Amino acid sequence: MTNALTRNYLSWPEVSKRYTLQGFLKLEHGGGGSLTRELLEKVIIPSFTLNHLERGVGLPEMDDGATIPLSDGNNIVVTTDATTVKPLFFPGGDLGRLSICGAINDLSMMGARPIALASTLVVEEGFPVSTLKELLASMDEVMVEVGVPLIAGDTKVVEQGSLDEIIASTTGIGLAEGVITDSGSRPGDKIIVSGTIGNHQLSLLSKREGLSFEAPVESDVAPLWGMIEKALEVGGIKAMKDPTRGGLSGALNELARKAGVDFVLKEEAIPVKGVVTSATEMLGLDPLELANEGIALMVVEAEKADDVLGVLMKTELGKDAAIVGEVREGPSRVILETQIGGRRIVREPYGSPMPR
């Protein structure tokens, strides 16, 4: 009898041939799960004839950014990200901090040192200037911390009712000697998570719904470049992802699918705060599917894994880092070895367990 671990699954190209996206967009199409991937692969990417540069990473790869190869062997890495969040201010952060960290972290995941940013703000008529100043101050704080300047921008004000408060779009530009892509994982590599999972989205939920947990939950939103730079100096990093929309389960499935390998994780090794575990159990949520904004998922050569882990744990952001599993040969599955001795497939999220 075929079980969940041995069943032959259709690859995404095979599945995508069976249906075409039609009708209307749903909120879940922006949730970072399989519906987001469907929207990109069936509608957005095929709409553009010219979608990459020669020898570069472009739209078809659906990575954290794109690359512009330079004649000296280096690469300019470009990423862009629109940020919207409710509420604008939440425990541990706000829209401004979130928008800048998002661009910096996407560059970092490709091994690129952030060198410049550009920002677009679309603001609803009637938005308080004092609130705008608070968000701008948060943006500036992150940029000063990382040492990356804002060199260009645009601001639009639209009529009241045509937008819910404000949207920030940030473009990041970085420089990488060796680009790290999503497809680099190989059997035998170790899987590292740089910090506790689930904090960001749970902090949004607590603020939005007025929920109180046994202990305060703050967003982990933070710029990762300082930590990642130290890990890159050790070497051996094969792939990286910041598990934002879609959470850790979405990021794991994406890396496994793109590399054509299985990811096998030990549930007991995944760092989760006790308050997150109890809160998600109470709310019926899976911490693996919750968005994070200040951790990295890393795939590292086995010989370098302990050294990379040691470097991460010496940083403030990486003090809870852990090796959580390994890469094995297989048909692009994510397999979780549970604390009670069982095994289950970790699916790519369909949409999002709750709005951002």
Buried (B, 14 or more C-beta within 10 A) or exposed (E): EEEEEEEEEEEBEEEBEEEEEEEEEEEBBBBBBBBBBBBBBBBEBEEEEEBBEEEBBBBEBBBBBBBBBEEEEBBBBBBBBEBBBEEBBBBBBBBBBBBBBBBBBBBBBBBBBBBBBBBBBBBBEEBEEEBBEBBBEBBEEBBEBBEBEBEEEEEEBEEEEEBEBBBBBBBBBBBBEEBBBBBBBBEEBBBBBBBBBBBBBBBBBBBBEEEEBEEEBBBBBBBBBBBBBBBBEBEBBBBBBBBBBBBBBBBBBBBBBBBBBBBBBBBEBBBBBEBBEEBBEEBEBBBBBBBBBBBBBBBBBBEBBEBBBEBBEEBEBBEBBBBBBBBBEBBBBBBBBEEEEEEEBBBBBBBBBBBB
